[in-house]
């Protein structure tokens, strides 16, 4: 079985709701990272065997096969195929898994795993809804309604449940969120994102400027300002300040076989060491990364201390906090450049975005192993372990 190598990885800087990336059609945003990841690898577009595009809200501008449309909008030959997938927030992390599996199986040699989400132009939730009982237009079927007391599965409810289960206070969550902003500020100011971000031209007050910095970072955030943000539910602890930001963005990761590396003269950045996906309770929903990490480490024959850096998606602060408590991981190794609370969470684009950051962070620090995981709708979680080269 062939190894699968990451040979290039890039992302856009995040755009806040109706912010700097609002003028970019999501198809063109996805096309931009496809072109960039090919250019960074330094191989001809016709060498790409497939494109796997993650996207959650595949309607409207992101409908009618967003992956194929991104290829058609890009500089890739129209002969390059594509597929669009939805594993909720883990969509483009799953894109990486599918790409690696194809390469490891010897079926394909060069596959681009990517993801996109313009949450400003295609609002979260527009692709469907849950109802307590089956009704026209609802994803709730009679059999789901019979199995679950209230199948209106909600990530917000799940986040509150995790906070209660793991005895997390509002201050705990806000403290974690503030640290996310602090780390993102440091990473931005020291140029840590410079090697991974694709600069895009955007219109600001009638002027064309470069968009290179994540727009959602709050430099003026304090515990006091965060404490004034209203909770989402009465007597709850989840707020907009300790949850991920709505974000526009795209990312792409090129996966290549040993043969492609050799014949195309590619330079591997990292090797896919292990991949895992598990599923559990769809009600608490967001807790699955804890158990998926246990399983991934066991099957990889590793311990948590063997991993140098972690990227755990900050969908809501309770998730990485519970993950830390469960795994015993060193908090200093977690989301070292900030996470989605500061940088944004462009849903289907986040998996490839986090992987891009993880690869570059390992390389910059001269470290070896990285682990990425994220909670996903329906109680699913992906885990990817990579070895930097």
N, C-alpha and C positions, 0 to 999 in steps of 0.2 A: 504493500500500500504506500502510495506516494505521500510525502509531507506536503502540507499546504502553507504557503508563505504569504505574508502581507508585504507587498512590494511598493505600495504607495497608499497614502491616506490623507484626505483633506476634508475640511468643513467650511461652511460659511460662518462668519460671526453672526450671532443671534440677533434677530430684530424683534423689538417689543411689539405689543399689540398696536397695529396700524402705525408702525414706526417706519424705520428707514427702508425695510424690505417690502413694505406694503405695495410698492409699485412693480414688484417683480411677480410675474405670473409663476405659479409653482412649477409648471412644466419647464419653463426657462431656468428657474432656480436649480432644478434637478439636473438639467442639461449642463449647466455651468460647472457643477462638481464632477460630472462625468468627463467633460473635456479636460478639467484640471488634473484628475487622477491619472488619465492617460498620458498627459503631457509630463507629469512628474515621473511616471514610470519610464518614459522614453521609448515607447514601442508604438508601432502603427496601429491605428484603430481597428483595422481588419483582423488583427490578432486576438481581439476580444471575442470569446465564444458565446458569452451571455451576459445579460444585465439583470440583476434581481433587485427590484425596487420596493422598499417598504413604505407604506403610507396607510394611515388609519382611516381618514375621512375620504374615501374614494368616491366622491360625488362632485358635481359641478366642475370647477376648473381642475380638480384632481380625479375626475371620473374618466370613463372611456379608456381605461388602461393607461394610467399615468406613467408606468415604466416604459412602455413602448413609445408613448408620446415624447418622453424625455430623450429617448434615443433619436427620434426623428427631428427633434429640435436641436440636437447636439451636432458636433462635427464627426461623430461616428458614422460609418457607412450604414445605409439603411438595411444592409444585409445582417447587421448585428441584431439578434433577437432579444427579447426582454420578457419579464414576467413581473406582475405587481402582486405583492403579498401583504397580508394583514395579520400580525400577531399582536395587535394592539400596540402598547408602548414599546414592546420588544421587536417590532416589525423589522427594523434594519439590523438588529443584532441577529435575528433569525436569518436575514439575508446573508450575513457573514457565515452562519452555520451551513446554509444550503450551498453557498459558493464553495466553502471548504470541503464539504462532503463530496461535491461533484469532482473537485480536483483530486481529493484523496482516493476516490474510487477509480480514477484514471479515465473518467468520461469526458472531462474538459480540462483545458490547460490554463486558461485565463478567464476569470469571471469577476465582474465588478459587482460588489454588494453595496447598495446605496439606500438612501431614504430621504424623504422630503415631507414637509408639512408646512403649509402656509395657513396658520391658525387665524390670521387676520382676514384672509379671503375665503377660507372654507372653515367655518366655525366648528369647534368641537361639538359633537353630538348630532351633527346634521345627517349622519349616515344611518341613524336609527335610534330607537328609544325602547326602554323597558316599561312594562305596566304590571300592576299587581295581579291582574287577571288577563287572559288573552283578549285582545281587541284588535280591530283592523289597524294595520300599520305598526303594530308592536312586535318586538322580537320575542316576547313571551309566548311560548306555545302551550297548549293544554298539558303536555307531559312535563314541561318545566314547572308550570304552575302547580302540578300535582306533587312534585318532588320537593319544592322549596316553599316555606311558609310565606315569604315575601320575595319574589324574584326580581324586585327592582334593584338589581345589583348596583351598588354605588361605591365608587372609589372614595368619596368623601366620608361615607359611613364606615368603610373599611379602615380609613386612616384614624378615625376617632376610636374605633374598636382596638386597634393596635396600641394607641397611646394609653388606653385604660388597661389593657392586658399587661403591658410592660411597665406600668406605673410611671408614665412620663408626664411631667407637669408642663404647663404653658411656658414657664421659664426655661425648662429643658429644651423645648422645641425652638423657642426664640433665640436661645444661646447658640444652638447648632446653626440656625439660619444666619445669624449675624456672622459667625465664623465662615460660612460659605461665601458671603460677600467680601469679607476681609481677605480670604485667600484668592478670590477672583480679582480683587484690586491689585494685590501683589503680583499675581501672574501677568496681568495686563501691563502693569507699569514696568516690569522687568523683561518684557518681551517674550514670556514663556509660550505664548500662543502664536508667535510670529511665524514659526515654521509650519504650522498646521492650517492656518486660516487662509482661505482664498479671498482676496480683496475683490469687492464688487463695486461698480459705480452705481450711485444712488442719487436721487434728486433731493436736495435740502434747500428750501426757500428759493427755488428756481435755479440753484447752482448744482452742477454735477460734482460730487465729491466721492472719495473712496470710503467704503464701509469696511473697517478692519477690526473694530472693537465690539464686543458683545454689549448690546444696548441696554440690557436690563440690570446691570450691576449698579447697586445703590451705594455710592461712596459715603453718603451722609447717614446711613442706617445706624441706629443706636438701639439699645434695649428699650429705652424710653419710647422712641418712635414706633418700634415694633409692638410694644405693649398697648399702644393706642388703637391698633388695628382690630376691628370687630371680628369676633369668632363667627364661623359659618353657621353654627347652631348654638342655641342657648345652652349655657353651662358646658360648652365644648372647649377644645383647646386648639383646633385647627383654624388658621387664618390665612389670608392671602400672603401674609409676610413669612410664614413658615412652610409654605407649599411652593411647588415649582411655578415658574412664570409661563403664561401663554407666550408662545414664541414662533417666529417664522425662521425656517432654516433648512439646510440640506447638507448631506455629507456622503462621502463615497470612499470605499476601501477596495483596493484591487488585490485579489487572491490569485496566486500563480503556483503552478506545479514545479517540481524540481527540473523537469525537462524544459519548461518555459524559461525558468531562471537561467538555465545553462544556454539554451539556444538563442534567447533574446537578449542575453547579457544584462539581466535585471539584477538589482541590488536588494536583497531581502532586508526588511526592517525587523521582522518578527516571524516566528513560526507559531501556527496554531497548535497548542499543546493538548488541549482537551476541550470538549464541548458537552453541554448538558442542557436538557430542558425537562422540567417537571411541572406538575399541576396539582392543585389542592383545592381548598375551600373557596368557592367563588363569592362568598358573602364577606368574609374578612379580607379576602382577595389579595391584598398587597403584602401579605406575610410570606409568600412562597419563596422569595429569594433566600431566606434563612435556611430553609430545608433543601433547596436546590444547591446551595453552597456546600452544605454537609455532604450531599451525594457526590457532587463534582470532586471535592477533595478526596473523598474515599476512593472513588473510581480512578482518580489520577494518581493515587498513592502518595498524596501530599498532605502536609499539615498547614494550618493557617499561617504559621510562622515562616513557611517556605516562600510565601508570596511577598513581594517587595512593595507593590502598589495595588490599590483597589479603586475601582470606579463602581460605586453603588448609586444608582439613579435616585436623585432627591425629589421624587414625585411629591412626597410629603415628608417632613422631618422625622416623623415616627418610624419610617421604614429603615433608613440607615442607622438610626439610633437603636432600634430593636436588633438589626443585623449585627451591630457592634457588640451588643450585650450577649447575643446568642453565640457568636463565633469567638469572642475574645480577641478580635483583631486590634492592632495598634491604631488608635484614631489618627495618629500623625501620618499614617500611610493611606488614609482614606480621602479620596477626592481632593488631592493635594493642591489643585488649582481652582478649587471651588466647584460647585455642582449646579444642578438645575434650579435651585432656589435663587441663585444669583445670575446664572448664565442662560436660563430658559430651557424649556423641555418641548422641542418641536415634534412631539408624539412619534410618528413613524420615522423621523430622521434621527432620533436620539441614540439608537443603538450604534449606528455608524459614527455618530458624533462622539460618543464616549470612547469608542475604540480608537478613533483618531487621536483624541487627547491622551489616552492611556499609552499608545505606542510612542508618541512623541515625548511624553513625560518620562517613560522608562529610558529612552535613548538619551535624553538630556541629562539624566542623573547617573547614567552608566549602570543601571540596575537590570535584573534578569527577568523575573516573573511578574506578570500582572494578571489580575482577575477582575472581570466585569460581570455585573449582574443587575437586573432590573425587574421591578414588579410589573405585571401586565394584567390587563382586563381578563376576567374569568378565572383568576387565581393561578396564573401561569408565571413561570420565571425561566429565563435563559441564564446560563453561566458560561463564560468563555475564559479559558486560561491561555495566555500567550507567553512565549519566551522571546524576549528581545534579542536581536542578533547584532 
